[in-house]
Structure formats: C-alpha cells, structure tokens
Amino acid sequence: MHSVLKNADFVIYDRGYSSVESSSLFPEAFASDKKHMLFTHSMGHFFVPAGLWPHVSHWNMISGFLQFHDVGKEQSKRVLKRMIRSLESDPCQVLRQFHQNLFSPVEQLNSDGLVIKNFDISRLSNDLVTLDSAEFDKSCIVDSTNLSIFHGTEDRIVPLDHAVLVSEQLNASDPIFVNNGSHAILITDPVTIASEVEKQLNTSF
C-alpha cells in the first residue's frame, strides 16, 4: 500500500439508479485542510457541486466529455432520443443494450438475465434528458487543479475523440488511452488507472 493511502479517506458517491434508498451524490463541502483527489466516470462530473471544485487537487476524468454531442452530433442525438423514448415502453431492453455497449469489445457476462428491480427508471430518464443539452462549465476548474484523462480506444458510448477535445479545451496533459478499452475501463482495466494514480500520489500528495 502506498504510504499516502494509510491516512486517506475513500468516499464513493453513487448516482442511485439501482439503490433502494437514494441520497445526494456529493456533499456540499470538502474539508479545506486536506488535499482531495476526484474520480468521475462518464457524466459524473456534471453532478459535482460548483463549491467543491476549488478543493480538488487532482481530477481523474474517466471516459468523460464536455458535451455529449460534441462528436457525431446527429447520430448521438438520434440514439439518445431513441433511448429516452424506449425507456417508457421497454426499459429492460434499453438496459441490456446499454450493458452490452458498456463493456464492448471486452468479453462480458451475459446480460439476458439483467434485473431492474429497484432500478430508478425515472432518475435515469431525467439524466438522459439533461445529457442531451448539458455542457460542462469549464470555469469551475481552478488553476491549481491537475487533470488526467483516461479513455478506452473502443468506447462505444463516449467516442475517443471526446478525450482529445477535453484535453485541448481544459489545457490538460495528453489523454491516457487504454488500448481496446471500453466505456467501463474503470472495471476492466483498473491496473492501468491505478499505476497512473500512484504516480500522482508520488508527485502531488
């Protein structure tokens, strides 16, 4: 274990799609006397309260984007519209298809038996509507925040070009590409991310 981690606190905030009890995603404040490393996946950074960003020393964006339709706008809008519409009539099929795209091209578990008991369809639907027009407020990022971008080269949900755009628009270092990685690289390729995080700990914490 890295020496820094011995005194570290790890807190995971879940969006609450499959939780029986859903709570707010993030607290309203971080302890100002500590350094904070933030990990977000996909559109997770859109739910981080603006007041928390000044306390983030290092942000690891995983499979993320600034605006969902920045790449392949016509196709992405068409797919998103179909998902929102289909959630009302056949949510199981929508979730099965998403599960397949989430891990593709990595071999995955069969999703035929995917169960949506206690799944908050309403919250997911609202988030997809938000996704259609939301654009990340780049002014949230302070100069002292370091940014690392991780992205799978075969991501079928958020195309690879998004990582390049984020890097350019937020003046970040070159993205770290996971070869043959899917949208779920946090699950399928944790070693790649962990090795980079260790470097961050050695230099910034």
Beta strands, then each sheet from edge to edge (+ up, - down):
strand 1: 36-41
strand 2: 56-62
strand 3: 146-152
strand 4: 176-178
sheet 1: 1+ 2+ 3+ 4+
end
